[in-house]
């Protein structure tokens, strides 16, 4: 994901802007990381340079759990407590 996207990304659920960015792996672009909505506390994974910003009912729970397990050492405390 290009950092410039942060200028236009908003939470798909509550429409809050700006989102918090947590980078776990970076090359020329953000490879893996997490976007967090400061208003509703929802989080969205960045996987293979793509932000997965879907509403709750459309998310892949297995993918979310695998992402949380993979990056458990880097997940912000406010998210890891609520998983």
C-alpha positions as CSV (number, residue, x, y, z in Angstrom):
1,X,0.0,0.0,0.0
2,X,1.3,3.4,-0.8
3,X,1.6,5.8,2.1
4,X,-0.2,8.5,0.0
5,X,-3.4,6.4,0.4
6,X,-3.6,7.5,4.0
7,X,-4.8,10.9,2.7
8,X,-8.0,9.5,1.3
9,X,-8.8,6.3,3.4
10,X,-11.6,6.4,5.8
11,X,-13.3,3.8,8.0
12,X,-15.9,2.0,5.8
13,X,-18.2,1.6,8.8
14,X,-18.3,4.9,10.6
15,X,-16.6,7.0,7.9
16,X,-14.0,8.4,10.3
17,X,-10.8,10.0,9.0
18,X,-7.9,9.9,9.4
19,X,-7.0,6.3,10.3
20,X,-4.1,5.2,12.4
21,X,-1.4,3.3,10.5
22,X,0.8,0.6,12.0
23,X,3.5,-0.8,9.7
24,X,4.7,-4.3,10.3
25,X,6.7,-4.9,7.1
26,X,7.8,-2.3,4.5
27,X,9.6,-2.4,1.2
28,X,9.0,0.2,-1.4
29,X,5.4,0.1,-0.2
30,X,3.7,-1.0,3.0
31,X,3.7,-4.8,2.6
32,X,2.0,-5.8,5.9
33,X,0.4,-3.6,8.6
34,X,-2.8,-2.5,10.2
35,X,-5.2,0.4,9.9
36,X,-7.2,1.3,13.0
37,X,-10.2,3.6,13.2
38,X,-9.8,5.9,16.2
39,X,-13.5,6.5,16.4
40,X,-15.0,3.0,16.4
41,X,-11.8,1.0,17.1
42,X,-12.2,-1.3,14.1
43,X,-9.0,-2.6,12.6
44,X,-8.2,-3.5,9.0
45,X,-5.3,-5.6,7.9
46,X,-2.9,-4.7,5.2
47,X,-1.9,-8.0,3.5
48,X,0.5,-8.2,0.6
49,X,0.3,-4.4,0.0
50,X,-3.5,-4.4,-0.1
51,X,-5.7,-2.8,2.7
52,X,-8.6,-5.2,3.5
53,X,-11.2,-2.6,4.4
54,X,-14.5,-4.5,4.6
55,X,-17.4,-4.1,6.9
56,X,-17.7,-6.7,9.7
57,X,-20.2,-9.0,8.0
58,X,-18.0,-9.3,4.9
59,X,-14.7,-10.1,6.6
60,X,-12.9,-13.4,6.4
61,X,-12.6,-14.5,10.1
62,X,-10.0,-17.2,9.3
63,X,-7.9,-14.6,7.5
64,X,-8.2,-12.1,10.3
65,X,-7.2,-14.7,12.9
66,X,-4.2,-15.9,10.8
67,X,-3.1,-12.2,10.4
68,X,-3.4,-11.6,14.2
69,X,-1.4,-14.7,15.0
70,X,1.3,-13.9,12.4
71,X,1.8,-10.4,13.8
72,X,0.9,-10.9,17.5
73,X,4.2,-9.3,18.6
74,X,3.4,-6.1,16.7
75,X,-0.3,-5.8,17.2
76,X,-1.2,-2.7,19.3
77,X,-2.3,-3.6,22.8
78,X,-5.7,-2.0,22.3
79,X,-6.4,-4.5,19.5
80,X,-4.8,-7.6,20.9
81,X,-6.9,-7.3,24.1
82,X,-10.1,-7.3,22.1
83,X,-9.5,-10.0,19.6
